[in-house]
Each structure stands twice: as C-alpha cells, then as structure tokens.
Amino acid sequence: MASCLFSICISSIPEAAAQGSGAEFAVPTHGLYIGAGGSLNVTNFGTQNVYALGLSDVYQNGVRVSSGSAAGPARVPMGSEVGFAPSAQIGYYQNFAESRWLWGVKAGYSYLGTTATTPNALLPQAGAYTYTQSGLTVPFLGNGVVRSYQTRSEHQVALTPFLGRSYERGFLYLGAGPTLTRLNTQLNGLIGFADINGNRSDISGAPQNFSSSGWVWGAMLVVGATYFVTPSWFLDFTYTASATQRQAGNYYSTFSNPNGPAGAITTGALIGNSSGGLVTQGATLTLNRRF
C-alpha cells in the first residue's frame, strides 16, 4: 500500500504543476468590459472661415458728422498640434456561433485638450463712410486684427460598432461610428482699423475678446487589436482617424472710442461669425477588465 500511495503522489505532481503554470487558456468568446488608458493624437485644426462686419458713427461736439461700415470674409490657417489624451471605454463583444468571427460595440471618451494659436490674424475688410451734411460717400479699406486667434478641442465621445476575428490570445477588429466633440474658439484682442486718406486709424478703440463653444457631430474609423493577459484582463491597442463638422460661432459687441481726431468720438458695433472643424489621428492603449 505504501508503494501505491507513493506512486499516486508522484503521478499527481506534474498535473498540479501544469494547472498552476497557467501557460495556456482559451480566450473567452464573449464579454462585457471596461477599460482606461491614454492616446497620442495629432490634431489638424484646418482653416477657420471668418466674416467680420464693423459699423461706426463719428460724433463731433455731440453731433454726428459721419457714418460708415466695413466688412469682409477671411480665412485663418490654424495648423496642427500633438497631444496626449486620457481615455476610457466600455464595450461588449461576442463570437458568432462556432466561428472565429465576432461582433461588438464600444463607447469611448477622451479629453483631447489640444490648442492651436495663430498670432496677429488679419481680417481684411472693405467699406465706405458717408458725411452727414454733404452726403458725400468715401470708400476705404481696412482690417480687423486679432492679436491671438485660438481654437481648442476638448471632450470627445465616440460610439463604435465593430467586426473582428479572434486568434489564440485575442482578436483583431475594424469599426466605424459617430463622434460628438466639444470645440472652443477664442478671438483675443480684436481691434478694427481703417486706412483713410493714407492714414491707418484705430476705429474701435480698446481691444475686445470674443469666444464661442459648441458640440459638433463627426465620424471615426477604428482599427484595433486585443491581447488577453488572462481570461479577465486584456490590452486593447487602436489606431483611430476622425473628422468633425464645423463648429460655428456668432459674435457681437458695441464699442465707444473717445480718441478720434479733434476730440471726435466714434461709436459702433463689431459683428461677425466663424466656423472650423478638426481632423484627428491617434494611437490609443487601454487596459481592460472583462466581466
């Protein structure tokens, strides 16, 4: 009996060792999961389309002596920026019956947090002013100068259905879906100038700031690969490319400039709008827990 017991003990040692090694396991065929990580993104802010209109009245000793206006479109190039974004996601996947092919869907959130800035952006304008008493109209050229034109990408939410194929320790997948992105535009230090009789004049006086924010729809393409470290934990690496619609903003402000020639006071309004979108490419890595 002692030898039998001894043989049982000897034969059980390799089995226990094999169970404890955990070297191989079957990737689960379905699962709900959540994950967190980060992404490195290249954001192209493209070109901002701007339209600016200035209205003015000039008063001398309390009497209006002339009225004028100037307007025009402009295009402000914003360039590209690189930034790191924290990311989180929740999703579900499932293999088709008796197949390596699978389907899934995931929702993701990133705080892009990239900003593009163009200093001293020029907004060309053309207009005319009319003398009150004589009715004489004089054309002139001018421009608005924005000391710092900024656009910023903030929150982005994406919903991505996907199809994939599983392999020994994970699956590859391809997906596409809608995005919702919050964009912010700021025009800092705007002054309206006019070139009259060869002289450049500050029409609007003190610099003014304008801003607009809004959520815009877009679309995202995702190429991804997962690697299961254990049946419950896996890494998810994705390449993403997304584009948004243009976020539009409208601006309005009055001004009063007391520094005109011979004590003249100029009052009026600065009116305008802008629009711009972005294209983003990114590489994202998340650690995910399957339930």
Rosetta silent file (secondary structure, phi, psi, omega in degrees, C-alpha in Angstrom):
SEQUENCE: MASCLFSICISSIPEAAAQGSGAEFAVPTHGLYIGAGGSLNVTNFGTQNVYALGLSDVYQNGVRVSSGSAAGPARVPMGSEVGFAPSAQIGYYQNFAESRWLWGVKAGYSYLGTTATTPNALLPQAGAYTYTQSGLTVPFLGNGVVRSYQTRSEHQVALTPFLGRSYERGFLYLGAGPTLTRLNTQLNGLIGFADINGNRSDISGAPQNFSSSGWVWGAMLVVGATYFVTPSWFLDFTYTASATQRQAGNYYSTFSNPNGPAGAITTGALIGNSSGGLVTQGATLTLNRRF
SCORE:     score description
SCORE:     0.000 S_00000001
   1 L     0.000  -36.602  179.962    0.000    0.000    0.000 S_00000001
   2 H   -60.363  -41.640  179.971    2.849    2.324    0.767 S_00000001
   3 H   -66.128  -36.131  178.236    4.200    1.934   -2.786 S_00000001
   4 H   -64.834  -45.004  177.237    0.741    2.597   -4.214 S_00000001
   5 H   -61.394  -38.423  179.603    0.362    5.723   -2.223 S_00000001
   6 H   -63.575  -42.721 -179.468    3.841    6.712   -3.252 S_00000001
   7 H   -65.736  -36.716  177.285    3.021    6.226   -6.945 S_00000001
   8 H   -63.413  -42.616  179.776   -0.162    8.264   -6.608 S_00000001
   9 H   -64.123  -41.664 -178.869    1.749   11.093   -5.042 S_00000001
  10 H   -65.266  -43.255 -176.848    4.431   11.028   -7.735 S_00000001
  11 H   -69.328  -23.477 -178.399    1.917   10.985  -10.593 S_00000001
  12 H   -81.737  -15.497 -176.355   -0.025   13.919   -9.174 S_00000001
  13 H   -65.723  -50.092  179.255    2.935   16.290   -9.087 S_00000001
  14 H   -60.676  -37.681  179.573    3.125   17.068  -12.852 S_00000001
  15 H   -62.511  -44.645  178.567   -0.661   17.632  -13.040 S_00000001
  16 H   -63.750  -40.550  179.754   -0.588   20.139  -10.214 S_00000001
  17 H   -64.295  -39.463  179.699    2.360   21.907  -11.745 S_00000001
  18 H   -65.746  -39.271  178.517    0.604   22.115  -15.097 S_00000001
  19 H   -67.103  -35.787 -178.132   -2.521   23.560  -13.511 S_00000001
  20 H   -77.256  -19.247 -176.014   -0.533   26.129  -11.606 S_00000001
  21 H   -70.346  -36.394  179.946    1.502   27.283  -14.576 S_00000001
  22 L    61.291   27.769 -174.484   -1.425   28.966  -16.364 S_00000001
  23 L   -69.056  -34.083 -177.283    0.612   28.952  -19.570 S_00000001
  24 L  -128.865  147.442  173.479   -2.366   28.419  -21.883 S_00000001
  25 L  -157.596  159.841  178.846   -6.045   29.346  -21.736 S_00000001
  26 L   -87.786  129.717  176.809   -8.928   29.799  -24.136 S_00000001
  27 L   -65.482  129.397 -178.952   -9.828   33.398  -24.977 S_00000001
  28 L   -57.920  142.808 -176.841  -13.446   33.950  -23.848 S_00000001
  29 L   -83.489   -6.878  176.995  -15.918   34.018  -26.717 S_00000001
  30 E  -159.232  162.731  177.084  -17.917   36.927  -25.287 S_00000001
  31 E   172.743  145.739  168.672  -17.700   39.565  -22.599 S_00000001
  32 E   -93.401  136.847 -175.055  -18.677   42.943  -21.233 S_00000001
  33 E  -144.487  156.859  171.507  -15.618   45.053  -20.435 S_00000001
  34 E  -131.862  151.673 -177.845  -14.425   48.427  -19.198 S_00000001
  35 E  -154.842  165.697  178.361  -11.007   49.961  -19.642 S_00000001
  36 E  -147.774  152.623  179.878   -8.843   53.043  -19.198 S_00000001
  37 E   178.276 -139.072 -178.841   -5.618   54.326  -20.692 S_00000001
  38 E  -158.143  169.165 -179.101   -4.432   57.088  -22.971 S_00000001
  39 E  -139.836  150.894  172.669   -3.807   58.127  -26.538 S_00000001
  40 E  -107.227  122.914 -170.981   -1.283   60.152  -28.503 S_00000001
  41 E  -124.656  145.155  169.460   -3.064   62.331  -31.062 S_00000001
  42 E  -111.909  114.599 -175.911   -2.193   64.559  -33.992 S_00000001
  43 E  -109.333  121.712  176.406   -4.965   67.135  -34.432 S_00000001
  44 E   -99.799  113.828 -177.283   -5.253   69.177  -37.625 S_00000001
  45 L   -85.521   -4.261  174.513   -7.367   72.286  -36.956 S_00000001
  46 L    62.878 -140.416 -176.917   -7.541   73.201  -40.636 S_00000001
  47 E  -123.049  133.404  174.884   -8.697   76.696  -41.585 S_00000001
  48 E   -87.219  129.503  172.425  -11.162   78.930  -39.773 S_00000001
  49 E   -93.267  125.179 -173.996  -13.661   80.742  -42.017 S_00000001
  50 E  -127.698  141.852  170.867  -14.400   84.188  -40.594 S_00000001
  51 E  -129.166  127.124 -176.515  -16.730   87.013  -41.595 S_00000001
  52 E  -125.391  136.279  178.648  -16.338   90.381  -39.871 S_00000001
  53 E  -131.104  131.612  176.093  -18.535   93.492  -40.071 S_00000001
  54 E  -120.626  131.706  176.572  -17.879   96.834  -38.414 S_00000001
  55 E  -116.931  139.427 -177.144  -20.440   99.664  -38.050 S_00000001
  56 E  -147.574  149.594  171.288  -19.453  103.133  -36.863 S_00000001
  57 E  -130.879  135.219 -179.854  -20.752  106.657  -36.241 S_00000001
  58 E  -108.740  129.852 -178.790  -18.450  109.616  -35.630 S_00000001
  59 E  -117.342  135.558  175.902  -19.583  112.461  -33.335 S_00000001
  60 E  -123.952  117.216 -177.050  -18.027  115.910  -33.069 S_00000001
  61 L    55.097   38.858  177.179  -19.236  118.079  -30.127 S_00000001
  62 L    81.426    1.397 -179.372  -22.203  115.757  -29.729 S_00000001
  63 E  -112.264  131.934  178.869  -23.234  115.980  -33.376 S_00000001
  64 E   -71.717  125.152 -177.233  -22.945  113.026  -35.744 S_00000001
  65 E  -107.529  -20.748  178.389  -20.705  114.010  -38.608 S_00000001
  66 E  -161.562  159.241  175.400  -20.345  110.685  -40.486 S_00000001
  67 E  -135.129  146.230 -178.737  -21.414  107.048  -40.563 S_00000001
  68 E  -152.674  170.727  176.350  -19.580  104.102  -42.030 S_00000001
  69 E  -154.602  154.316  176.150  -19.284  100.364  -42.326 S_00000001
  70 E  -148.840  144.397 -177.025  -16.718   97.818  -43.455 S_00000001
  71 E  -154.201  163.526  176.190  -16.978   94.056  -43.961 S_00000001
  72 E   170.610  155.778  176.042  -15.257   91.091  -45.494 S_00000001
  73 E   -87.619  160.745  177.305  -14.507   87.362  -45.303 S_00000001
  74 E  -151.669  156.611  174.774  -11.216   85.895  -44.143 S_00000001
  75 E  -125.088  124.339 -176.257   -9.533   82.521  -43.814 S_00000001
  76 E  -113.667  110.605  177.998   -7.262   81.913  -40.826 S_00000001
  77 E   -72.316  135.321 -175.317   -4.938   78.867  -41.041 S_00000001
  78 L  -110.187  -22.530  177.800   -4.598   77.112  -37.662 S_00000001
  79 L    79.537 -164.602 -175.815   -2.137   74.255  -38.286 S_00000001
  80 E  -123.198  155.264  178.359   -1.701   71.006  -36.336 S_00000001
  81 E  -138.315  149.436  176.705   -0.917   70.091  -32.733 S_00000001
  82 E  -111.238  135.945 -179.424    0.247   66.897  -30.970 S_00000001
  83 E  -156.242  159.503  176.484   -1.101   65.985  -27.544 S_00000001
  84 E   -98.769  137.485 -177.914   -1.738   63.179  -25.045 S_00000001
  85 E  -128.241  125.961  170.292   -5.343   62.426  -24.065 S_00000001
  86 E   -66.675  143.153 -174.394   -6.622   60.299  -21.160 S_00000001
  87 E  -136.869  153.378  174.333   -9.200   57.794  -22.406 S_00000001
  88 E  -144.788  153.785 -179.057  -11.837   55.419  -21.060 S_00000001
  89 E  -151.923  157.814  172.355  -14.150   52.907  -22.729 S_00000001
  90 E  -138.451  138.102 -175.777  -16.907   50.385  -22.119 S_00000001
  91 E  -158.449  177.462  177.990  -17.848   47.674  -24.583 S_00000001
  92 E  -146.414  140.926  174.795  -19.165   44.235  -25.384 S_00000001
  93 E  -136.898  158.122  178.863  -18.059   41.582  -27.888 S_00000001
  94 E  -158.298  133.984  175.445  -19.331   38.121  -28.851 S_00000001
  95 E   -72.106  144.569  168.959  -18.244   35.459  -31.315 S_00000001
  96 L   -66.660  153.785 -173.878  -20.715   34.277  -33.909 S_00000001
  97 L   -54.146  127.094  176.721  -21.825   30.684  -33.221 S_00000001
  98 L    49.360   44.716 -177.839  -18.989   28.155  -33.778 S_00000001
  99 L  -145.292  152.973  172.746  -16.907   30.782  -35.569 S_00000001
 100 L   -81.565  -12.548  178.275  -13.761   32.812  -35.050 S_00000001
 101 E   -76.931  147.930 -176.839  -15.607   35.856  -36.396 S_00000001
 102 E  -144.026  163.829  174.268  -17.116   38.211  -33.824 S_00000001
 103 E  -128.817  161.426  178.093  -19.117   41.382  -33.458 S_00000001
 104 E  -169.780  177.587  175.873  -19.099   44.083  -30.815 S_00000001
 105 E  -152.730  143.827  177.223  -19.740   47.681  -29.880 S_00000001
 106 E  -144.066  150.735  174.837  -17.941   50.105  -27.600 S_00000001
 107 E  -114.403  132.952 -176.922  -18.361   53.627  -26.314 S_00000001
 108 E  -128.481  153.160  176.473  -15.254   55.704  -25.643 S_00000001
 109 E  -131.540  137.327  174.198  -14.396   59.042  -24.059 S_00000001
 110 E  -138.711  144.518  169.627  -11.248   61.160  -24.480 S_00000001
 111 E  -102.683   99.045 -173.437  -10.257   64.592  -23.326 S_00000001
 112 E   -63.371  -51.850  172.446   -8.297   65.760  -26.375 S_00000001
 113 E    60.770   33.924  176.874   -7.132   69.037  -24.830 S_00000001
 114 E  -106.885  145.616 -176.900   -5.151   70.376  -27.816 S_00000001
 115 E  -131.028  135.213  173.664   -4.992   74.067  -28.759 S_00000001
 116 E  -114.514  138.056 -176.437   -3.891   75.809  -31.965 S_00000001
 117 E  -131.149  132.115  172.585   -2.996   79.517  -31.948 S_00000001
 118 E  -116.700  114.522 -179.977   -2.439   81.991  -34.769 S_00000001
 119 E   -79.969  148.637  174.488   -0.975   85.321  -33.608 S_00000001
 120 E    50.793   51.799  177.392   -1.908   88.628  -35.254 S_00000001
 121 E   -73.054  134.054 -178.061   -4.569   87.183  -37.562 S_00000001
 122 E  -101.609  135.102  176.915   -5.742   89.710  -40.172 S_00000001
 123 E  -117.046   92.769 -176.467   -9.387   90.048  -41.230 S_00000001
 124 E   -63.501  143.154  179.941   -9.420   92.150  -44.461 S_00000001
 125 E  -141.327  156.471  172.362  -12.377   94.469  -44.971 S_00000001
 126 E  -134.469  143.497 -177.569  -13.674   96.975  -47.483 S_00000001
 127 E  -165.416 -161.795 -179.486  -16.208   99.696  -46.806 S_00000001
 128 E  -158.597  155.389  172.977  -17.210  103.335  -47.025 S_00000001
 129 E  -126.690  151.914 -175.328  -18.220  106.244  -44.803 S_00000001
 130 E  -124.179  128.261  175.691  -20.721  108.974  -45.567 S_00000001
 131 E   -70.511  135.122 -175.089  -20.639  112.602  -44.369 S_00000001
 132 L   -66.957  -45.844 -174.465  -23.909  113.515  -42.690 S_00000001
 133 L   -75.561  -48.638 -174.016  -24.255  117.068  -44.010 S_00000001
 134 L   -86.826  -22.278 -176.079  -22.970  116.751  -47.577 S_00000001
 135 L    77.329    5.751  179.339  -23.950  113.138  -48.230 S_00000001
 136 L   -68.747  132.110  178.718  -20.522  112.526  -49.792 S_00000001
 137 E  -108.953  131.180 -177.030  -19.505  108.833  -49.624 S_00000001
 138 E  -121.676  119.863  177.534  -15.830  107.892  -49.445 S_00000001
 139 E   -76.566  155.421  176.539  -14.673  104.276  -49.936 S_00000001
 140 E  -155.777  164.292  174.485  -11.842  102.862  -47.840 S_00000001
 141 E  -111.095  158.150  178.708  -10.039   99.646  -46.987 S_00000001
 142 E  -164.901 -173.156  174.424   -9.342   98.296  -43.549 S_00000001
 143 E  -162.234  153.107  167.575   -8.872   95.207  -41.477 S_00000001
 144 E   -93.339  141.299  178.354   -9.553   93.717  -38.117 S_00000001
 145 E  -115.963  121.022  176.801   -6.501   92.496  -36.226 S_00000001
 146 E  -102.921  112.621 -175.766   -6.890   89.590  -33.810 S_00000001
 147 E   -61.003  -35.701  179.348   -3.858   89.508  -31.515 S_00000001
 148 E  -147.734  110.620  178.517   -4.411   85.822  -30.691 S_00000001
 149 E  -101.917  117.790 -174.253   -6.828   83.560  -32.608 S_00000001
 150 E  -124.740  141.111  168.218   -7.251   80.240  -30.780 S_00000001
 151 E  -127.947  144.155 -174.459   -9.187   77.039  -31.376 S_00000001
 152 E  -138.892  134.869  172.525   -9.286   74.203  -28.852 S_00000001
 153 E   -95.795  135.750 -175.682  -10.517   70.613  -28.897 S_00000001
 154 E  -120.413 -107.275 -176.102  -11.931   69.444  -25.576 S_00000001
 155 E   -81.214  144.597  173.014  -14.219   66.459  -24.875 S_00000001
 156 E  -139.023  129.976  177.658  -14.839   63.719  -27.427 S_00000001
 157 E  -119.484  135.697 -178.612  -17.316   60.826  -27.147 S_00000001
 158 E  -132.718  142.806  173.357  -17.446   58.006  -29.713 S_00000001
 159 E  -120.064  119.903 -169.860  -19.776   55.048  -30.294 S_00000001
 160 E  -129.772  101.916  166.089  -18.168   52.342  -32.428 S_00000001
 161 E   -69.397  148.025 -178.995  -19.766   49.105  -33.671 S_00000001
 162 E  -147.986  159.083  172.518  -17.089   46.698  -34.909 S_00000001
 163 E  -123.109  145.802 -177.387  -16.451   43.335  -36.580 S_00000001
 164 E  -154.224 -177.934  177.926  -13.418   41.159  -35.900 S_00000001
 165 E  -138.120  130.419 -177.240  -11.723   37.782  -35.956 S_00000001
 166 E   -84.815  156.589  174.468  -10.300   36.009  -32.937 S_00000001
 167 E  -137.849 -163.678 -169.666   -6.935   34.262  -32.689 S_00000001
 168 L   -59.680  -41.642 -174.811   -5.055   32.430  -29.952 S_00000001
 169 L  -125.546   21.856  178.701   -4.719   35.282  -27.437 S_00000001
 170 E   169.954 -154.507  176.883   -7.072   37.988  -28.636 S_00000001
 171 E  -152.383  154.141  173.223   -8.819   39.373  -31.689 S_00000001
 172 E  -102.897  146.847 -178.131   -8.362   41.908  -34.493 S_00000001
 173 E  -151.831  160.745  178.996  -11.223   44.222  -35.385 S_00000001
 174 E  -135.504  133.108 -178.227  -12.372   47.078  -37.605 S_00000001
 175 E  -147.680  167.669  177.342  -15.103   49.564  -36.724 S_00000001
 176 E  -156.729  149.054 -179.759  -16.665   52.915  -37.525 S_00000001
 177 E  -176.058 -177.569 -176.203  -19.220   55.143  -35.891 S_00000001
 178 E   -82.055  156.488  173.760  -20.316   58.638  -34.851 S_00000001
 179 E  -128.685  158.726  173.839  -18.490   61.057  -32.567 S_00000001
 180 E  -133.189  118.747 -171.804  -19.554   64.078  -30.551 S_00000001
 181 E  -127.073  138.518  176.690  -16.814   66.639  -29.898 S_00000001
 182 E   -98.418  125.176  179.985  -16.769   69.920  -27.994 S_00000001
 183 E  -118.727  149.931 -179.772  -14.786   72.716  -29.689 S_00000001
 184 E  -131.969  136.047  178.007  -13.931   76.191  -28.431 S_00000001
 185 E  -124.696  135.065  179.602  -12.923   79.280  -30.433 S_00000001
 186 E  -132.954  130.621  172.335  -11.460   82.471  -28.986 S_00000001
 187 E  -111.146  106.063 -174.978  -10.649   85.781  -30.668 S_00000001
 188 E  -104.638  128.003  175.013   -8.486   87.694  -28.209 S_00000001
 189 E    75.053   45.989  179.862   -7.603   91.367  -28.600 S_00000001
 190 E   -81.653  130.111  175.053   -9.647   92.294  -31.678 S_00000001
 191 E  -131.350  135.965  176.480   -9.263   95.869  -32.956 S_00000001
 192 E   -94.948  125.026  179.468  -10.868   97.319  -36.077 S_00000001
 193 E  -115.792  155.023  174.908   -8.611   99.524  -38.228 S_00000001
 194 E  -136.627  140.873  175.544   -9.315  101.634  -41.329 S_00000001
 195 E  -100.397  102.263 -175.938   -6.928  103.118  -43.906 S_00000001
 196 E  -119.468  123.161  179.864   -8.368  106.560  -44.663 S_00000001
 197 L    54.104   38.387  178.026   -6.528  109.124  -46.806 S_00000001
 198 L    79.764    0.980 -179.978   -3.331  107.121  -46.395 S_00000001
 199 E  -110.707  135.604  177.543   -3.576  107.085  -42.608 S_00000001
 200 E   -90.426  120.996 -174.377   -4.193  103.963  -40.553 S_00000001
 201 E  -118.282  139.845  173.030   -6.747  104.720  -37.856 S_00000001
 202 E   -81.364  110.977 -176.476   -7.890  102.736  -34.831 S_00000001
 203 L   -87.388  -46.128 -170.739  -11.669  102.772  -35.239 S_00000001
 204 L   -88.589   -9.212  175.528  -12.958  100.500  -32.478 S_00000001
 205 L    83.180 -131.509 -173.996  -10.609  101.586  -29.676 S_00000001
 206 L   -61.228  144.192  178.274   -9.728   99.187  -26.852 S_00000001
 207 L   -59.049  144.380  178.806   -9.100   95.503  -27.787 S_00000001
 208 E  -124.569  150.340 -179.661  -12.111   93.215  -27.368 S_00000001
 209 E  -111.888  142.168  177.620  -12.350   89.459  -26.752 S_00000001
 210 E  -133.888  149.398  177.425  -14.880   87.040  -28.262 S_00000001
 211 E  -150.890  155.474  174.718  -15.454   83.334  -27.690 S_00000001
 212 E  -150.925  147.216  177.622  -17.793   80.525  -28.701 S_00000001
 213 E  -137.226  153.109  178.189  -18.134   76.855  -27.776 S_00000001
 214 E  -173.371  158.336  175.572  -20.264   74.038  -29.093 S_00000001
 215 E   -92.859  136.113  179.911  -20.718   70.302  -29.622 S_00000001
 216 E  -131.030  146.277  177.351  -20.372   69.033  -33.188 S_00000001
 217 E   -80.227  156.969  176.962  -21.024   65.656  -34.773 S_00000001
 218 E  -159.301 -166.776  179.659  -18.365   63.722  -36.596 S_00000001
 219 E  -140.614  151.188 -178.020  -17.287   60.222  -37.631 S_00000001
 220 E  -135.123  139.940  171.712  -14.490   57.869  -36.540 S_00000001
 221 E  -110.183  135.117 -176.136  -12.724   54.889  -38.111 S_00000001
 222 E  -128.344  131.840  169.395  -11.076   52.381  -35.730 S_00000001
 223 E  -120.852  123.979 -172.602   -8.562   49.583  -36.387 S_00000001
 224 E  -138.954  163.991  175.987   -7.775   47.583  -33.271 S_00000001
 225 E  -145.234  138.504  176.990   -6.095   44.550  -31.734 S_00000001
 226 E  -114.113  155.185  175.261   -6.523   42.975  -28.308 S_00000001
 227 E  -138.529  116.905 -178.692   -4.180   40.766  -26.290 S_00000001
 228 E   -84.301  116.887  174.992   -5.541   38.758  -23.343 S_00000001
 229 L   -77.710  -40.053  171.892   -3.092   38.571  -20.459 S_00000001
 230 L  -138.397  172.332  176.670   -5.603   36.438  -18.535 S_00000001
 231 L   -61.097  -18.426 -177.051   -9.201   35.472  -19.353 S_00000001
 232 L  -104.801  -16.800 -175.722  -10.323   38.539  -17.361 S_00000001
 233 E  -126.478  136.215  177.239   -7.714   41.149  -18.357 S_00000001
 234 E  -149.705  156.439  174.439   -6.622   42.290  -21.804 S_00000001
 235 E   -96.311  143.333  179.156   -4.830   45.123  -23.586 S_00000001
 236 E  -127.349  115.558  177.910   -6.582   46.976  -26.404 S_00000001
 237 E  -111.473  129.869 -178.222   -4.488   48.904  -28.947 S_00000001
 238 E  -134.377  148.522  164.598   -6.246   51.027  -31.590 S_00000001
 239 E  -107.218  130.802 -178.613   -5.486   53.403  -34.418 S_00000001
 240 E  -126.098  146.644  172.221   -8.241   55.977  -34.889 S_00000001
 241 E  -134.939  127.482 -177.013   -8.992   58.600  -37.521 S_00000001
 242 E  -139.584  155.763  176.989  -11.837   61.053  -37.005 S_00000001
 243 E  -141.638  144.280 -178.780  -13.248   64.217  -38.535 S_00000001
 244 E  -112.298  162.955  166.419  -15.834   66.661  -37.209 S_00000001
 245 L   -70.490  174.017 -179.046  -18.338   69.017  -38.698 S_00000001
 246 L   -85.918  131.356  176.442  -17.568   72.721  -38.463 S_00000001
 247 E   -88.122  124.790 -175.906  -18.374   74.437  -35.172 S_00000001
 248 E  -104.814  141.883  176.154  -19.947   77.847  -35.821 S_00000001
 249 E  -133.205  145.891  177.362  -19.861   80.871  -33.551 S_00000001
 250 E  -117.337  143.308 -173.995  -21.529   84.306  -33.764 S_00000001
 251 E  -132.004  143.531  177.122  -20.102   87.473  -32.218 S_00000001
 252 E  -155.206  134.146  174.931  -21.478   90.892  -31.347 S_00000001
 253 E  -158.830  146.488  174.731  -20.188   93.771  -29.242 S_00000001
 254 E   -93.078  163.354  176.659  -20.558   97.551  -29.121 S_00000001
 255 E  -145.823  158.676  173.424  -17.665   99.995  -28.751 S_00000001
 256 E  -142.652  117.025 -176.080  -17.005  103.623  -27.935 S_00000001
 257 E  -114.915  108.767 -177.232  -13.657  105.153  -28.873 S_00000001
 258 L   -86.285    5.876 -170.997  -13.066  108.673  -27.486 S_00000001
 259 L  -102.915   34.388  177.106   -9.641  109.063  -29.102 S_00000001
 260 L   -76.893  169.102  178.719  -10.644  110.369  -32.502 S_00000001
 261 H   -64.864  143.400  176.941   -9.027  113.435  -34.145 S_00000001
 262 H    55.674   36.247  176.724  -10.020  116.852  -32.796 S_00000001
 263 H    76.143   13.600  179.648  -11.931  115.280  -29.914 S_00000001
 264 L   -69.792  147.559  177.267  -14.173  113.158  -32.122 S_00000001
 265 E  -117.360  129.813  179.415  -15.884  110.140  -30.554 S_00000001
 266 E  -111.202  125.683  175.748  -16.544  107.001  -32.590 S_00000001
 267 E  -121.864  158.557  179.432  -19.227  104.547  -31.527 S_00000001
 268 E   171.102 -155.897 -176.611  -20.450  101.423  -33.236 S_00000001
 269 E  -143.094  145.084  172.700  -20.607   97.625  -33.241 S_00000001
 270 E  -108.406  122.256 -174.882  -18.350   94.711  -34.098 S_00000001
 271 E  -130.028  141.266  178.861  -20.304   91.828  -35.645 S_00000001
 272 E  -174.593  178.984  175.036  -19.057   88.557  -37.054 S_00000001
 273 E  -151.046  162.044  178.444  -19.033   84.795  -37.221 S_00000001
 274 E  -146.618  159.789  175.499  -16.542   81.968  -37.557 S_00000001
 275 E  -153.654  145.422  179.423  -16.557   78.256  -38.282 S_00000001
 276 E  -171.039  151.018  177.418  -13.999   75.482  -38.169 S_00000001
 277 L  -127.788 -168.964  179.949  -13.586   71.755  -37.591 S_00000001
 278 L  -147.937  156.035  173.811  -10.780   69.320  -36.980 S_00000001
 279 E  -122.131  128.781 -174.672   -9.283   66.041  -38.202 S_00000001
 280 E  -127.109  135.405  169.788   -7.581   63.824  -35.613 S_00000001
 281 E  -119.473  137.791 -176.066   -5.397   60.733  -35.883 S_00000001
 282 E  -150.036  156.342  172.546   -4.450   58.848  -32.740 S_00000001
 283 E  -117.703  124.339 -172.993   -2.914   55.717  -31.236 S_00000001
 284 E  -122.750  138.112  174.544   -4.659   54.502  -28.060 S_00000001
 285 E  -128.326  126.234  178.153   -3.695   51.856  -25.498 S_00000001
 286 E  -130.501  149.784  171.467   -6.077   50.770  -22.738 S_00000001
 287 E  -101.873  128.029 -169.840   -6.047   48.101  -20.026 S_00000001
 288 E  -123.781  145.739  176.325   -9.438   46.410  -19.830 S_00000001
 289 E  -110.797  121.333  178.057  -11.296   44.232  -17.326 S_00000001
 290 E   -92.226  140.084  179.646  -13.692   41.645  -18.738 S_00000001
 291 L  -113.789    0.000    0.000  -16.752   40.596  -16.739 S_00000001
